[in-house]
Each structure stands twice: as C-alpha cells, then as structure tokens.
C-alpha cells in the first residue's frame, strides 16, 4: 500500500485545505509558504496508474470539498488540494478493466468540509466508477481472490463515516484498522509496528502496518526547504525495508504495509514476495 496515495500532485496555487490549522491558512496566503508546504505534503511521486503498475493495491485516501466552490465536487487533500476524486477513480478503473484479476482496496479514512450531501455525491461517484466491480461487505475470511474472481469483483471500499451503513458496498472503517506511530524516530516506529502486530485482532478485520515517519512542526521548521523525502524518508527507508523483509504474512502477521515514496526502494516487490512464505507453508502442510 501507499500512504497518502494521491499526493503525487498537489495544487500550490489553490487555497490551503480545511485539514490545516487556522494559523497555517493565514501564513499560506504567501505563495512561498505554499511552495514549502508542497515539499511536506507530497508523499508519493507516482500517479495511481504508475503505483498500480508497480504492485500497489491498497490506497490511503483523504478527501475534501473546496469551501466556497459551487457544486459538490470532492478533491483529494493533504495540506493542499490534489486532483478531483472522480479523475482518480476513473484512472484506477481503467487499470482494472485491463487487468480483470487484480483486486484493490480504497480506504477513505479522512473527510473534510463535507456534509451528508457531499458524502452522497462522493458515494455515487464511487458507484458509477466501479459498478459491478464493487465487493459488498462480507465476513473478511470469506473474501479470497477466488471468491472475488468468481463474482467478477475487484474493489473493496472502506468508508470511515456512519453513512457506510446505507450502502452495501461500503465496508466500515473499523474493518481496516491502521494504527499510526506518529514519530520521527525509526526505532520507535519499528517498535510500534511490532507491538501493534502482536495486538492485532485474530479474525474479522484487515490490518494496515503504516511504515511511515511523521514530521513534527520542529522537524519542518529545521528542514524547511529540504522537504519530507530528503529529511526523513531517504535516510530511513532502508531500515524500514529490512523490517519488512523479516515479516511473515497471515494470521497475527503482516497484512497490508504502507510506505511513503513507494518507488524509492523495492518496497512493493519486497512486500509481495512475503506471500511466497504462505505458499511454502501450504506445501509443507500438504
């Protein structure tokens, strides 16, 4: 999976998003401030299509309306506004049309400046983008690739808002827990990932290991111009990747792992290769 999957493009010319504090919104009237924000808002370099081609199958999505804009259009957001959600969904759907056996997870986990009418608008967009590819809520253990292929379904949507209850194709957010370490220290991050795996629910939910470091205000202040990638990601990714290589998939093991800048190391390939351990287990039991 990728963290803030849509953030490969953010609009430094648009106003700052409603996910930011009032003080930042005031500061960001200065265009230089928005340029600096962009360096810290972007967590991916690859488009949805490029991420899909590189093996990413879980997408972490934050969305918002544009306050003051007429209509109910919804955009991706991380400090600054990204592309329209509709454009992203269409790009993903094009890939799925070309690869009918691929299955993806779209996790809508943060909503800003949205009332119920915005939510209904967005949910209808999701439905018209994917139609019969949407997998209705089911016992997690039943949803195997075989199950999806037989039903010709390819998309699981997780929707962290009470309105999920009104639509059979929206999975509740609590089926996709994603504990967040909120640290700049790679050792604390790895310790957190270990602890949360041990506490992972045995059955009934998916699980996201967020292998990401989060900048503090002082981190940003000290390294304003360098941005997230040069300050935190480059230096620590090799150590994070080593942790990934040591994991085992399956019950109480890793399930979905997310990272920033997924193309900087062999992140997707390393995570995908863990599945071979499951095959080895199967062979040894049979």
C-alpha positions as CSV (number, residue, x, y, z in Angstrom):
1,X,0.0,0.0,0.0
2,X,0.9,3.6,-0.3
3,X,0.5,6.4,2.3
4,X,-1.5,9.5,1.1
5,X,-1.6,7.7,-2.2
6,X,-3.0,10.7,-4.2
7,X,-0.4,13.2,-3.1
8,X,1.9,12.9,-6.2
9,X,0.2,16.1,-7.4
10,X,-1.0,19.0,-5.1
11,X,-2.0,22.4,-6.2
12,X,0.2,25.1,-4.7
13,X,-1.9,27.8,-6.3
14,X,-5.1,26.7,-4.6
15,X,-6.0,27.8,-1.0
16,X,-4.8,25.7,1.8
17,X,-7.1,22.8,2.7
18,X,-9.6,22.7,5.6
19,X,-7.4,19.9,7.1
20,X,-5.0,22.6,8.2
21,X,-4.9,24.9,11.3
22,X,-6.1,28.5,11.1
23,X,-2.6,29.8,11.7
24,X,-1.3,27.8,8.7
25,X,-4.1,29.0,6.5
26,X,-3.2,32.6,7.3
27,X,0.5,32.1,6.6
28,X,-0.2,30.2,3.4
29,X,-1.5,33.4,1.8
30,X,2.1,33.9,1.0
31,X,3.0,31.8,-2.1
32,X,6.4,30.9,-0.8
33,X,4.8,29.2,2.2
34,X,2.6,27.1,-0.1
35,X,5.7,26.1,-2.1
36,X,7.3,24.9,1.2
37,X,4.0,23.2,2.2
38,X,4.1,21.3,-1.1
39,X,7.5,19.8,-0.1
40,X,6.0,18.4,3.0
41,X,2.5,17.5,1.6
42,X,3.8,15.3,-1.2
43,X,4.4,11.7,0.0
44,X,4.4,9.9,-3.4
45,X,6.0,10.5,-6.8
46,X,3.9,8.1,-8.8
47,X,0.4,8.5,-10.3
48,X,-2.3,6.0,-9.4
49,X,-1.6,4.2,-12.7
50,X,2.1,4.0,-12.1
51,X,1.5,2.8,-8.5
52,X,-0.8,0.1,-9.8
53,X,1.7,-1.0,-12.4
54,X,4.4,-1.1,-9.6
55,X,2.3,-3.5,-7.5
56,X,0.5,-1.2,-5.1
57,X,-3.0,-2.5,-4.3
58,X,-4.1,-0.5,-1.1
59,X,-4.7,3.2,-1.4
60,X,-4.9,5.6,1.6
61,X,-7.3,8.4,0.7
62,X,-8.2,11.8,2.3
63,X,-10.9,13.9,0.7
64,X,-12.5,17.3,1.0
65,X,-14.9,19.7,-0.7
66,X,-13.5,23.1,-1.7
67,X,-15.1,25.6,0.6
68,X,-16.7,28.4,-1.4
69,X,-16.8,26.4,-4.6
70,X,-20.3,25.9,-6.2
71,X,-21.4,22.3,-6.5
72,X,-20.3,19.3,-4.5
73,X,-17.1,18.2,-6.3
74,X,-14.7,16.3,-4.0
75,X,-10.9,16.5,-4.1
76,X,-8.1,14.6,-2.6
77,X,-6.3,16.6,0.1
78,X,-3.1,16.6,2.1
79,X,-2.5,20.2,3.3
80,X,-3.0,21.3,-0.3
81,X,-5.7,20.2,-2.7
82,X,-5.0,17.3,-5.1
83,X,-6.9,16.1,-8.2
84,X,-10.6,15.5,-8.3
85,X,-11.5,12.2,-6.7
86,X,-13.6,11.3,-9.9
87,X,-10.4,11.6,-12.1
88,X,-8.5,9.3,-9.8
89,X,-11.3,6.7,-9.7
90,X,-11.5,6.7,-13.5
91,X,-7.8,6.2,-13.7
92,X,-7.9,3.3,-11.3
93,X,-10.9,1.8,-13.1
94,X,-9.1,1.9,-16.5
95,X,-6.3,-0.3,-14.9
96,X,-8.9,-2.7,-13.5
97,X,-10.6,-3.1,-16.9
98,X,-7.3,-4.1,-18.4
99,X,-6.4,-6.5,-15.5
100,X,-9.6,-8.3,-14.5
101,X,-8.0,-10.5,-11.9
102,X,-6.5,-7.6,-9.9
103,X,-8.1,-6.6,-6.6
104,X,-7.7,-3.2,-4.9
105,X,-8.6,-1.6,-1.5
106,X,-9.6,2.0,-1.4
107,X,-9.6,3.4,2.1
108,X,-11.5,6.7,2.5
109,X,-10.3,7.5,6.0
110,X,-10.4,11.3,6.4
111,X,-13.1,13.7,5.3
112,X,-13.0,17.5,5.5
113,X,-15.6,20.2,4.9
114,X,-18.2,17.5,3.9
115,X,-21.9,17.3,4.9
116,X,-24.2,14.4,4.1
117,X,-25.0,15.7,0.6
118,X,-21.2,15.8,-0.2
119,X,-20.9,12.2,1.1
120,X,-23.9,11.0,-1.1
121,X,-22.3,12.8,-4.1
122,X,-18.9,11.0,-3.5
123,X,-20.5,7.6,-2.8
124,X,-22.5,7.9,-6.1
125,X,-19.2,8.8,-7.9
126,X,-17.6,5.6,-6.4
127,X,-20.6,3.5,-7.5
128,X,-20.6,4.9,-11.1
129,X,-16.8,4.5,-11.4
130,X,-16.8,0.8,-10.4
131,X,-20.4,-0.5,-10.7
132,X,-20.4,-4.3,-10.6
133,X,-16.7,-4.5,-9.6
134,X,-17.6,-3.4,-6.0
135,X,-17.5,-6.1,-3.4
136,X,-20.3,-6.0,-0.8
137,X,-19.5,-6.3,2.8
138,X,-18.9,-9.9,3.8
139,X,-17.1,-11.8,6.5
140,X,-13.4,-10.9,6.0
141,X,-12.3,-14.5,6.0
142,X,-14.5,-15.4,3.0
143,X,-13.0,-12.7,0.7
144,X,-10.3,-14.7,-1.0
145,X,-9.1,-14.0,-4.5
146,X,-11.1,-17.0,-5.7
147,X,-14.2,-15.5,-4.2
148,X,-13.6,-12.2,-6.0
149,X,-12.8,-13.8,-9.3
150,X,-16.0,-15.9,-9.2
151,X,-18.1,-12.8,-8.6
152,X,-16.0,-10.8,-11.1
153,X,-15.4,-8.2,-8.4
154,X,-12.2,-6.2,-7.9
155,X,-12.8,-3.3,-5.5
156,X,-13.2,-3.1,-1.7
157,X,-14.2,0.4,-0.4
158,X,-13.6,1.3,3.2
159,X,-15.6,4.3,4.3
160,X,-14.8,5.8,7.8
161,X,-18.1,7.6,8.2
162,X,-21.5,6.4,9.6
163,X,-23.1,6.7,6.2
164,X,-21.4,3.4,5.2
165,X,-24.4,1.7,6.8
166,X,-26.7,2.9,4.0
167,X,-24.7,1.2,1.2
168,X,-24.0,-2.5,1.0
169,X,-20.7,-1.9,-1.0
170,X,-19.2,0.3,1.7
171,X,-17.1,-1.5,4.3
172,X,-16.9,0.1,7.7
173,X,-13.7,1.8,8.7
174,X,-13.2,-0.5,11.7
175,X,-12.6,-3.4,9.3
176,X,-9.4,-1.6,8.2
177,X,-7.6,-0.6,11.4
178,X,-4.4,1.4,10.6
179,X,-2.6,2.2,13.9
180,X,-0.3,5.3,13.5
181,X,3.0,5.6,15.3
182,X,3.2,9.4,14.9
183,X,7.0,9.6,15.3
184,X,10.1,10.8,13.5
185,X,12.3,8.1,15.1
186,X,12.7,5.0,13.0
187,X,13.5,2.8,16.1
188,X,10.3,3.9,17.8
189,X,8.4,3.3,14.6
190,X,9.6,-0.3,14.2
191,X,8.9,-1.0,17.9
192,X,5.4,0.4,17.4
193,X,4.8,-1.8,14.3
194,X,5.9,-4.9,16.3
195,X,3.6,-4.1,19.2
196,X,0.6,-3.4,17.1
197,X,1.0,-6.6,15.2
198,X,1.0,-8.5,18.5
199,X,-2.2,-6.7,19.4
200,X,-3.8,-7.3,16.0
201,X,-7.3,-8.8,16.0
202,X,-7.1,-12.5,15.1
203,X,-10.1,-12.6,12.9
204,X,-12.7,-10.3,11.3
205,X,-10.6,-7.4,10.1
206,X,-7.8,-6.4,7.8
207,X,-4.7,-4.7,9.2
208,X,-2.5,-1.8,8.0
209,X,1.1,-1.5,9.2
210,X,1.9,2.1,8.5
211,X,5.7,2.0,7.9
212,X,5.9,5.8,7.8
213,X,7.6,8.6,9.8
214,X,5.6,11.7,10.6
215,X,7.4,15.1,10.7
216,X,6.8,17.3,13.8
217,X,6.4,21.1,13.5
218,X,10.1,21.5,14.6
219,X,11.2,18.9,12.0
220,X,9.6,21.0,9.3
221,X,11.0,24.3,10.8
222,X,14.5,22.9,10.9
223,X,14.5,21.5,7.4
224,X,12.0,23.8,5.6
225,X,13.5,23.7,2.2
226,X,14.6,20.0,2.2
227,X,11.1,18.6,2.5
228,X,9.8,15.2,3.7
229,X,11.6,13.0,1.2
230,X,15.1,14.4,1.9
231,X,14.7,14.9,5.6
232,X,13.0,11.7,6.8
233,X,12.3,9.2,4.0
234,X,15.6,8.7,2.1
235,X,17.6,8.1,5.3
236,X,15.3,5.7,7.0
237,X,13.7,3.7,4.2
238,X,16.4,1.0,4.1
239,X,15.9,0.2,7.8
240,X,12.1,0.1,7.3
241,X,12.6,-2.2,4.3
242,X,14.8,-4.5,6.4
243,X,11.9,-4.8,8.9
244,X,9.5,-5.7,6.1
245,X,11.8,-8.4,4.9
246,X,11.7,-10.1,8.3
247,X,7.9,-10.3,8.5
248,X,5.6,-13.2,8.0
249,X,2.1,-12.8,6.4
250,X,-1.1,-14.5,7.7
251,X,-2.9,-14.6,11.0
252,X,-1.2,-12.3,13.5
253,X,1.4,-11.5,10.9
254,X,1.5,-8.6,8.5
255,X,-1.4,-8.0,6.1
256,X,-1.1,-4.6,4.4
257,X,2.0,-2.4,4.7
258,X,2.1,1.2,3.6
259,X,5.1,3.5,2.8
260,X,5.9,6.9,1.5
261,X,7.6,7.2,-1.9
262,X,7.0,3.6,-2.7
263,X,9.3,3.6,-5.7
264,X,12.5,4.7,-3.8
265,X,13.4,1.1,-2.9
266,X,11.9,-2.3,-3.9
267,X,9.1,-1.7,-1.5
268,X,6.2,-3.3,-3.4
269,X,8.3,-6.2,-4.7
270,X,9.5,-6.9,-1.1
271,X,6.0,-6.9,0.4
272,X,4.6,-9.1,-2.5
273,X,7.5,-11.6,-2.0
274,X,6.3,-12.2,1.6
275,X,3.4,-14.2,0.0
276,X,5.8,-16.9,-1.1
277,X,6.1,-17.8,2.6
278,X,2.4,-18.6,2.6
279,X,2.9,-20.9,-0.4
280,X,5.8,-22.7,1.4
281,X,3.5,-23.2,4.4
282,X,0.9,-24.7,2.2
283,X,3.4,-27.1,0.6
284,X,4.7,-28.2,3.9
285,X,1.2,-29.0,5.3
286,X,0.2,-30.8,2.2
